[in-house]
Structures are given as C-alpha cells and as structure tokens.
Amino acid sequence: MRSIWTGSISFGLINIPVKIFPAVQESSLDLDMLDSKDHSNIKFKRVNENTGKEVAYENIVKGYKMDSGYVVLEDEDFEAADAVKTKMIEIINFVDEQEIDSLYYEQPYYLEPEEPAMKAYALLRDALQLSGKVGVTTFVLKNKEGLAILKPYKNVIVLNRIRFAQEIREPSELKLPPVSKNKTKEMDMANKLVAQLTEKFNIEKYKDTYTAKLLKIIKEKSKGKKITVPKLKVVYKQSDNLMEMLKASLGTKKRKSA
C-alpha cells in the first residue's frame, strides 16, 4: 500500500509520527463509458476554455474566483492556512463510540507508526481498547478539514472520518409516518419477527454477490447468449393484511430453521 499522508498523532504531550493508508477498496467492476454508435472509448480531457487546447496536469493550478479575477493558490498557501492541522492529528477529547450515530461515518484509514514511535502507538491503541473510548480529532487531508475518530481495530489504529453536523440533511421535508409509542398486536408480532431473525453479527457472512452475477452476465453476453430479466414479485401491497403478512413471515422462518 502507498501512504497518502504523513504527520503525527498528538496525544497529550506525546507525538506519534504516523502514515495514513486507505483502509477500503472498491469491489465493483471497472466499467468504461463508450459511444453507443461504434463502442469507441470516451476520453475526458482537461482543456483551456479560451484556446480549447489540452493542458498537461503538471501545468494546472488551483484558484478561487473573486470579483477582480482568480486568486491562484500554491501548496504553501494551503499549509499556511493551518500548518498544525496539515501535519497533526490532534486528539481533542474522548467519547463513547455508541454516542456517534452511524449516519456520521464516512471513510476509514489505517494509521501506521514510524519505527521510533512503536511503543507510543501501542500505548494509545491499547488504552483505547481497554477503555472502550474513541478519540475525536480534526485534521486536514487533500486541502479539506475533516472531523474523525481514532479507534482500535485488531492491532491497528483506524482513523475514521466522520461528517460534520452541518453536512447531515434534516429529514423534515420527507413524507414519513408518525412514530407510534402505543403497543399494538402488529407491533408485538413485528418484535417477535425481529427477535427470531436476530443473530450475532459476522461481517464475513455478507458478500458482494451482485458484482459476481454481473460479471457472469458479461461473460454470457460475450458468447452471444440472450439475457432475460426475471420478473419480480411484489411482496407487500397496501391492501394486504399486515397482521397476516407478519404471521406468514414468522412461519417462513420456522420452516427454514426446521
């Protein structure tokens, strides 16, 4: 793996030099965009809007548009905005992980310590593990400030970027049913179904089966085979009796378990 950031974790008076590595990778197929007429590959070019000529990547700079024109920014300008956050993952405080709603989670990264910081890295990792806490931090990656938590995963410290509160949209504009606090027969039956389907979470149980099936379709089409789309059966309609559907669901689970 190739690191995408180097800096330090600030933990009290302790600085732990680390490198950041991506913790996830895409599992989807790499599909190209083609012209529908002759299946030629579609290419995107960076062009100068005045001359129409292509511009080499190394000749491209970033700028912010103002009334007087563009202000061009150099690498030093981004660092000067907050030199500390561009090189430091400072732990602001510690919180219980369950207090952070899953809606806020965005992107995980692995942190690898530099050789002289192995002991300090292990100390922080193991303290997080024993306390059950996560460290809240802010840092700058790719010219953008991010909010994140530090948490142990196996023998590595994971920096998991989380969203700021202002990035979460309010669901008030959606048409949603009211939350009911009354215990009904349907609710009791639904709770029984939830209990029946509850088991210990095992991430290895869940696989990306769609990508494999799509690849199979691609191979079949390459051999000239005609592809048919299966018709989907509507499981639940507004006119159906909800109580009967719940009973049938419980019965289905029991038959599968038998």
N, C-alpha and C positions, 0 to 999 in steps of 0.2 A: 504493500500500500504506500501511497505517496501522501505526505503531510500537506495540509492546506493552510496551516497557521502555526506559528511558534511564538511562545511567550511564557508567562508564569501564572500559577495559581497563587493568590495572596490569601493566606490563612493565618490571621493574627499577625505576628511578626515574622512568620515563616513564608518564604517564597519558594515555590516548587516549579522549576523550569519544565515545561511540557510541550509536546507537539499534538496538534489536532488531526485526527484521521476520520474520514466518513465511516459511519457505523452501519449504513444500509446501502443496498444496491437494488436497482430495478430488476423485476422478474418478468416484465412484459417483453414482447417481441419487438425487435427494431424494424419498424415498417418505414419504407421510403414513400415520398409523395411523387406520383407520376402524372404525366399528361394523359388524360383519358383517350386522346386521339391515337397516339402512337406508343404510349407507355414509356416515353422518354423521362429520365430522371429530372425532377425540378430542383434547380440550384438557386440559392439565395446569395446575393452579392451586396457588399457594403459600397454604396456609390455616393459620390458627391452630388447633392441635389442641384447644384448650379452647372456643373460640367457634364454630369451623367457618367463620369469615369469612375472605375472601381478604385477604392482606397485600400491599401495594404493595412492589415491590422495594427502593425507597429507604428503606423502614422496617424492612428486615431487617438484623440484625447477626449476627455470629458469636460463638459461645460454647463453652466447654469445660465438660463436666459433671463436677462433683465431689460428694462426699458432702453438702456443705452447699448444693448448688444449682449453677446455671450461673455461670461467670465470663465476663462479656462482654468481648470484645477489641475495641479501637479500632485504627484504621490505625497510630497511633503505637506501639502495643504490638508489632506485627509488626516494625516498623523498629527498635525498641529492642532486640529480641532479638539482632540483629546488624546494626548500622547500616552496617557496611562491606560485608557481603555483599549487602545490599539495593541497593547503588549501585555495587558494584565487581566486575568480572570479573578476579580476581587470578590470574595465571599462576603455578602452584605449581612446576611443572617441565616439562621437555620429554622426550618419548619417541618411539620409532619407532612409526609408525602400525600396522605389521603386528603389533605386540605386543598390540594390543587386539582381542579376538575380536569378530566381528560380532554375537554374541549380546548384547553390551552396548549396542549402538547403539539409540537411542530416537527422538530428534526433532531435526531440523536447523533452524537460524535463520540469517538473514543479518545481518551487522553493518555498519551504515553510519556512517562517521565524521562528526563535526561539522566544519564548514568549516575552523576553525583547526588541526584535527588530521590533515589530509590527508597531510602528509609523514610523520608518525609512523606513521600507519595503513599507508601504503605500505611503510615500512621493515619493520614487523613482518610484513606479508603476504609480501613478497619474501624475507625471511630464512627464513620457514617453507618457502617454495617451494624455495629453494636448498639448505636443509639436509635436506629430506625429513622433518623432525620435525613433531610436533603439540604444542601447548601444553595441559597439563592444568590445569583450573581448577574452582573451585566458586563458585556464585552463588545468589542467591535470586530466584525468579520465581514470582509468584502465591502468595506466602506458603509456598513449598516450596523447600528447598535442593536444588540439582541439581549433579551431577557432569557435567563436559563437557570436550570438547576444542575447541581452536581450530585450524582448518586452512584453507589457501587453496583456493578453487575458482574457476577462471577469474580474475577481477580482484576478487573479494570474499573477505573472511574469513568463514568459516562457523563458528558456534558449534553444535556437535553434542552435544546432551545424551546422556549415556550412563548406564546403570544402575549403582547401587552393587552390590558383590559380594553383599550380603545379600538383594538383590532377585531373584537368579537361583536358581531351584529346582534341587536336585540330582536327576539322573535315576535315582538308585539304586532308586527304587520301581517303575520301569518294567521290564517283562519284555523283555530285549534279548539278542541272540545275542552270544557272546564274540567279542572282536577276535582275528582269526587273523593270525599272523605267518608262517605257512607258505605257500610259493608253490605253488599248485595250478594245474592246467590251466584250471579255471574262472576263477581269478584272472588268469592270463595273458591269457585271452580277454577278460575284462572290461576289463583295461588297454588292450587293443588297441581295444576299442569306445570307451573314454574318449578315447584318442588320436585316433581317427577323427572324433569329434564335437567335438574341441577347436578353437576359433577365437578370434580377437581379440574382446574384449568391446566391444560397441557398444550403449549404452543406447537409442539411437534405434530399434533393431531390434525392441524389445519394446513392444507396445501393449496397452492395456486393451480387448480385443475383447469381453469379456463384457458390459460396460455398453452397448456399441453393439447387441449382439444382444438384450439385454433390452429396450432401447428399441424395437427393431423388433417384438418380441413385443407390447409395449404398444400400438403403433400398429395392429397387426393385430387385436388384441382389441377396440380401439375401433371397428373396422369390422365387428365381429361374426364374424370368422374364428375357427374352432375350432383350438385349438393342440394338436399331438400331440408327446409327449415321445419322442425317439428312444431305442431300446434300446441299451445299452452292452454291448460285447463284452468278456468277461473276457480280459485279455491273458495273465496268468500264473497258473497254478494250482499247488498244492503237488505234484501228481502229474506235472507236466511235467518233461521232461529239461532241466535248467538249461543244460547244455553246448550242446544243440541250439538252445535259445532264443537263446543268445549268438551262435552261428554265423548263425542266421537274421537277427538284428539287424544283424550286420556286412554280410550280403548285401543287406539292405534299403537300407542307407546307400549301398552301392556302386551299386545300381541307380538311386537317386535322383540321384547325382552324375553318372551316365553321360549 
